[in-house]
Amino acid sequence: MITLIKNIKELLQVRETSVSKVSGAEMAILPTIKNAFLIIKDNLIADFGAMENLPEVKADKIIDATGRIVLPSWCDSHTHIVYAGNREQEFVDRINGFTYEEIANRGGGILNSAKKLNETSEEEIYEQSRIRLEEVIRLGTGAVEIKSGYGLTIEGELKMLRVIKRLAENYPISIKATFLGAHTFPIHYKENKAGYIDEIITKMIPEIAQNKLADYVDVFCENGYFSVEETEKIMQAGIDFGLKPKIHVNQFNSIGGIQAGVKFNALSVDHLEIMNPEDTEALKGTETMPVALPSCSYFLSIPYTPAREMITAGLPIALATDFNPGSTPSGNMNFVVATACIKMKMTPEEAINAATINGAYAMGISETHGSITKGKKANLIITKPISSYYQIPYAFGSNLIESVFIEGEIFS
């Protein structure tokens, strides 16, 4: 099957030679071709270039993209979209003055989601999660990481990871699974935190690894959750069973989580709303990707990741949604890109790089996703007719997507 997309107003994120990520000043450079073509063969990008150089091609399908922008689909490297029910009441509680921490201390937050998940059948969780996954694909996401962490028991965590596996088997989108049993402490382990950590290390991780249900291990490293020492212990256990770390750090406090992530060669450190100079310094020259979650900051009214300072320091940044029922009930990467520009003062070029090639790196898939490069997956966004790609973050409330290609096929 050969598909030709022709007369593209502008083709974004063109990389003749694949790069794994972009950092610092490079983030402001977004290679593009105006008046372009793109050829898809089966599920891969076969060729692209200026229309004046369009070769003879016997296409099975021709799409005229006059006036439209084409770019790689979004790579969302941090989500929790497998969950049961919602937490609408907590949304109202926050409006009425309760903080995220106060809600958690009252049995809300993650514990609320854990209760609902453990009371809901695996089939129902799959059905709810399937609807969310289809929604984010239609919003332009072509690769997604999904975490467990609302089970907090071995049965609940395995149930979540089986749902993630089933989604990966039933949908063409690339899905990476992350084990986040260390999301918080279950109520029955409140006075025995060491006991729960032991259960994670000696029971959960070995069984998850044996059944090949996760790619990564994650920990919520934060005051009131898991300490740096506890985080390091869990990361090491994951590494011992072939699970690379991706960790939650610096959402509310800077307690040394970034340094721990770097020490254990974490693929990414995510949230980063609170950053000290030593945190930025610790990330310099490492292989660990900083990931910002601006729609979480928007929803909780907490600080935004200081992107400008980090980019000026030479760091890369990825953007992700944090789609979850409590702090970010949205998987809209278009809104994430817009919010990064509006609230974090990232340029459109930086934000698009952060949501495509750097997002792919934060999922460990930059060899196959995140840029317009020959041989990469034909996961693409075709916009509606727009004036320029600046309109994507500028018109933050509008749906500017006309069609989404996943593995070379239009997703409907």
C-alpha positions in Angstrom: 0.0 0.0 0.0 1.5 3.3 -1.1 0.0 6.6 0.0 1.1 10.0 -1.4 0.4 13.2 0.5 1.0 16.1 -1.9 0.9 19.9 -1.8 1.7 20.0 1.9 1.8 23.7 2.9 4.6 22.9 5.4 6.1 19.5 6.5 7.4 19.8 10.1 10.1 18.0 12.1 12.0 16.8 9.0 15.1 14.9 9.9 17.1 13.4 7.1 19.4 11.8 9.7 17.6 10.6 12.7 18.4 12.3 16.1 17.4 10.8 19.4 16.7 14.2 21.1 17.4 17.9 20.9 18.7 20.0 23.8 19.3 23.6 24.7 19.5 26.0 21.8 18.8 23.1 19.3 15.2 23.0 20.7 14.5 26.3 18.9 15.3 24.7 15.5 12.4 22.9 13.8 13.4 21.7 10.3 10.6 22.1 7.8 9.9 21.9 4.1 7.3 24.2 2.5 5.2 23.0 -0.5 6.1 19.4 0.3 5.2 15.8 -0.5 5.4 12.7 1.7 5.2 9.1 0.6 4.0 6.3 2.9 4.7 2.7 2.0 2.7 0.3 4.2 3.3 1.6 7.7 6.5 3.5 7.2 7.7 6.9 5.8 9.3 6.0 2.5 10.2 9.5 1.0 9.5 13.2 1.4 10.7 16.5 -0.1 9.8 19.6 -2.0 7.0 19.2 -4.5 9.3 20.2 -7.3 11.3 17.1 -6.6 8.3 14.7 -6.4 9.4 11.4 -8.1 7.1 9.3 -10.3 5.1 7.1 -7.9 2.3 4.7 -8.4 0.2 5.5 -5.4 -2.8 3.5 -4.2 -4.1 6.6 -2.5 -3.4 10.3 -3.0 -4.2 13.0 -0.5 -4.1 16.7 -1.5 -2.9 18.6 1.6 -3.2 22.1 0.1 -3.2 24.6 2.9 -2.5 22.0 5.5 0.4 21.3 7.9 1.8 17.8 8.3 3.8 16.8 11.3 4.7 13.7 13.3 2.0 12.6 15.8 2.5 13.5 19.4 4.5 11.2 21.7 2.9 11.4 25.1 5.5 9.9 27.5 3.6 10.2 30.8 -0.1 9.1 31.3 -2.2 7.2 33.8 -5.2 6.6 31.5 -6.1 3.2 32.8 -8.3 3.9 35.8 -11.9 3.4 37.0 -14.5 6.1 37.4 -13.4 9.7 38.0 -12.7 12.2 40.8 -15.1 15.0 39.9 -15.9 15.6 43.6 -12.3 16.3 44.4 -12.3 18.9 41.6 -15.1 20.7 43.4 -13.3 20.2 46.8 -10.3 22.1 45.4 -12.5 24.9 44.1 -13.8 25.1 47.7 -10.2 25.5 49.1 -8.8 22.1 49.8 -5.3 21.4 48.6 -4.2 18.3 46.7 -2.4 17.1 49.9 -5.4 17.8 52.1 -7.6 15.8 49.8 -5.1 12.9 49.9 -5.0 13.0 53.7 -8.8 12.6 53.8 -8.6 9.4 51.8 -9.0 11.0 48.5 -6.5 11.3 45.7 -4.7 8.2 44.6 -6.3 6.1 47.4 -9.7 7.1 46.1 -8.8 5.8 42.6 -7.3 2.7 44.1 -10.5 1.9 45.9 -12.5 2.3 42.7 -10.1 0.3 40.6 -10.1 -2.6 42.9 -13.9 -2.6 43.0 -14.2 -2.6 39.2 -13.9 -5.6 36.9 -11.0 -5.9 34.5 -13.4 -5.8 31.5 -15.0 -2.6 32.7 -11.6 -1.0 33.3 -10.6 -2.0 29.8 -13.8 -0.5 28.3 -13.3 2.8 30.1 -9.6 3.0 29.1 -10.3 2.1 25.5 -12.5 5.1 25.1 -9.8 7.4 26.6 -7.2 5.9 24.3 -9.3 6.4 21.2 -9.9 10.0 22.2 -6.2 10.8 22.6 -5.4 9.2 19.2 -8.0 11.3 17.5 -6.3 14.3 19.2 -3.1 13.5 17.5 -1.2 11.2 19.9 0.6 8.4 18.0 2.6 6.9 20.9 1.7 6.8 24.6 3.2 5.5 27.9 0.6 4.2 30.4 1.4 3.7 34.1 -0.2 1.4 36.6 -0.3 2.6 40.2 -4.1 2.7 41.1 -4.0 -1.0 42.3 -1.6 -0.8 45.2 -2.1 -4.5 45.6 -0.5 -7.2 43.5 -3.9 -8.2 42.1 -4.8 -4.6 41.3 -1.5 -3.7 39.7 -1.5 -6.9 37.6 -5.0 -6.1 36.5 -4.0 -2.6 35.3 -0.9 -3.9 33.5 -3.0 -6.6 31.8 -5.4 -3.9 30.6 -2.4 -1.9 29.2 -1.1 -5.0 27.5 -4.6 -5.7 25.9 -4.8 -2.1 24.7 -1.4 -2.5 23.1 -2.5 -5.7 21.4 -5.8 -4.2 20.1 -4.7 -0.8 18.8 -2.0 0.1 16.3 -0.6 2.9 18.5 2.8 2.3 20.2 2.1 1.8 23.9 4.8 1.5 26.6 3.8 0.1 30.1 5.2 1.4 33.4 4.8 -0.3 36.8 4.0 2.4 39.4 3.1 0.3 42.4 5.1 2.9 44.4 2.4 5.6 43.7 1.5 5.9 47.4 1.1 3.7 50.4 -2.1 1.7 50.8 -4.2 2.3 53.9 -3.4 -1.0 55.4 0.3 -0.3 55.1 0.1 3.2 56.5 2.0 2.2 59.7 4.2 -0.3 57.9 5.8 1.4 54.9 8.7 -0.9 54.9 6.3 -3.8 54.5 4.7 -2.4 51.4 8.1 -1.6 49.9 9.1 -5.2 50.6 5.9 -6.4 48.8 6.8 -4.2 45.8 10.3 -5.5 45.6 9.8 -9.2 46.5 6.4 -9.9 45.0 5.1 -7.3 42.5 8.3 -6.6 40.5 9.3 -10.3 40.0 5.8 -11.4 38.9 5.4 -8.4 36.6 8.8 -9.1 35.0 8.1 -12.8 34.7 4.9 -12.0 32.8 6.5 -9.3 30.7 3.9 -6.8 31.7 6.0 -3.6 32.0 8.8 -1.8 30.3 9.6 0.6 33.1 9.4 1.1 36.8 8.3 4.4 38.4 8.2 5.9 41.9 6.4 9.0 43.3 9.4 10.5 45.0 7.9 13.3 47.2 7.4 14.3 50.8 4.6 12.2 52.2 5.1 9.6 49.6 8.4 7.8 48.9 11.7 9.1 50.2 14.8 9.3 48.1 16.2 6.3 49.9 13.0 4.3 49.3 12.9 5.4 45.7 16.5 4.3 45.1 15.7 0.9 46.6 12.7 0.4 44.3 14.6 1.6 41.2 17.4 -0.9 41.9 14.9 -3.7 42.3 13.3 -2.8 39.0 16.7 -2.6 37.3 17.6 -6.0 38.6 14.5 -7.4 36.8 15.1 -5.5 33.5 12.8 -2.5 34.2 14.4 0.9 33.5 13.4 3.7 35.8 11.1 6.7 34.9 10.3 8.6 38.1 8.0 11.3 39.4 10.1 14.1 41.0 9.9 17.7 42.2 6.1 18.1 41.9 5.8 19.9 45.2 9.2 19.8 46.7 12.9 19.4 45.7 14.2 16.6 47.9 16.9 15.0 45.8 14.8 12.9 43.5 16.4 14.2 40.3 19.9 13.4 41.6 18.6 9.9 42.4 17.1 9.5 39.0 20.4 10.5 37.3 22.3 8.2 39.6 20.3 5.2 38.4 20.3 6.4 34.8 16.5 7.0 34.7 15.1 7.4 31.2 13.2 10.4 32.4 12.4 12.5 35.5 8.9 13.9 35.3 6.9 16.9 36.7 9.8 19.3 37.8 7.4 22.1 38.9 9.9 22.9 41.6 13.5 23.2 40.4 16.6 24.4 42.3 19.8 25.4 40.5 21.4 22.1 41.8 18.6 20.1 40.2 19.3 21.7 36.8 23.0 21.2 37.3 22.5 17.5 38.1 20.8 16.9 34.7 23.5 18.5 32.6 25.4 16.0 30.4 23.1 13.1 31.4 21.0 10.7 29.3 18.0 11.4 31.5 15.1 13.4 29.9 13.4 16.1 31.9 9.6 15.9 31.3 7.2 18.8 32.0 3.5 18.3 32.5 2.0 21.8 32.0 -1.7 20.7 32.1 -1.1 19.3 35.6 0.1 22.7 36.7 -2.9 24.3 35.0 -5.4 22.0 36.7 -3.9 22.1 40.2 -2.8 25.8 40.0 0.8 24.9 41.0 4.0 26.3 39.4 5.0 25.5 35.9 8.2 23.8 35.1 10.8 26.6 34.5 11.4 25.6 30.9 13.3 28.8 29.9 15.9 28.4 32.6 16.4 24.8 31.8 16.7 25.3 28.0 19.1 28.2 28.6 21.2 25.8 30.7 21.4 23.5 27.7 18.9 20.9 28.8 16.4 19.0 26.7 12.7 19.0 27.7 9.9 16.7 26.7 6.2 17.5 27.1 3.5 15.1 28.2 -0.1 15.2 29.5 -0.1 13.3 32.8 -3.6 12.2 31.8 -5.1 10.9 35.1 -8.4 11.3 37.1 -7.1 13.5 39.9 -4.7 16.1 38.6 -5.0 16.1 34.8 -8.2 14.6 33.4 -7.2 15.4 29.9 -5.0 13.7 27.3 -5.0 16.6 24.8 -1.4 17.1 23.7 -2.5 20.1 21.6 -3.5 21.8 24.8 -0.2 20.8 26.4 1.8 22.3 23.5 -0.3 25.5 23.7 0.1 25.8 27.5 3.8 25.3 27.3 4.0 28.3 24.9 1.5 30.4 26.9 2.6 29.7 30.5 6.1 28.3 30.2 7.2 30.7 27.5 8.5 28.0 25.2 8.5 28.9 21.5 6.2 26.9 19.2 9.4 25.3 17.7 10.6 24.2 21.2 7.2 23.0 22.2 6.7 20.9 19.1 10.2 19.4 19.5 9.4 18.6 23.1 6.1 16.9 22.1 7.5 14.9 19.3 11.2 13.8 19.1 11.9 14.5 22.8 8.7 12.8 23.8 9.7 9.8 21.8 13.1 9.7 23.6 11.3 9.8 27.0 9.5 6.6 25.9 12.6 4.9 24.4 11.2 4.9 20.9 13.0 7.8 19.2 14.5 5.3 16.6 10.9 4.7 15.2 8.8 7.8 16.2 9.0 11.5 16.7 10.2 12.9 13.4 9.7 12.8 9.6 12.5 10.5 8.8 12.7 7.7 6.2 12.0 4.3 7.8 10.2 5.7 10.8 6.6 4.9 11.5 4.1 6.8 9.4 2.3 8.3 12.5 1.2 11.7 11.3 -1.1 14.6 12.0 -2.6 16.5 9.1 -4.1 19.8 10.2 -7.1 21.6 8.8 -6.2 24.5 6.5 -4.3 26.9 8.8 -2.2 30.0 8.3 1.0 28.5 9.9 2.0 26.0 12.5 2.0 28.9 15.0 -1.8 28.6 15.0 -1.5 25.2 16.8 -0.6 26.8 20.1 -2.2 30.2 19.3 -5.7 28.8 18.8 -5.5 26.8 21.9 -9.2 26.0 22.2 -9.8 24.9 18.6 -9.5 21.5 17.2 -7.2 22.0 14.2 -6.7 18.4 13.3 -8.3 17.0 10.1 -6.9 13.5 10.2 -4.4 11.3 12.1 -2.4 8.5 10.5 -1.3 5.6 12.7 1.0 3.0 11.1 0.2 4.5 7.7 -3.6 4.3 8.0 -6.1 7.0 8.9 -7.5 6.4 12.3 -11.2 6.8 12.4 
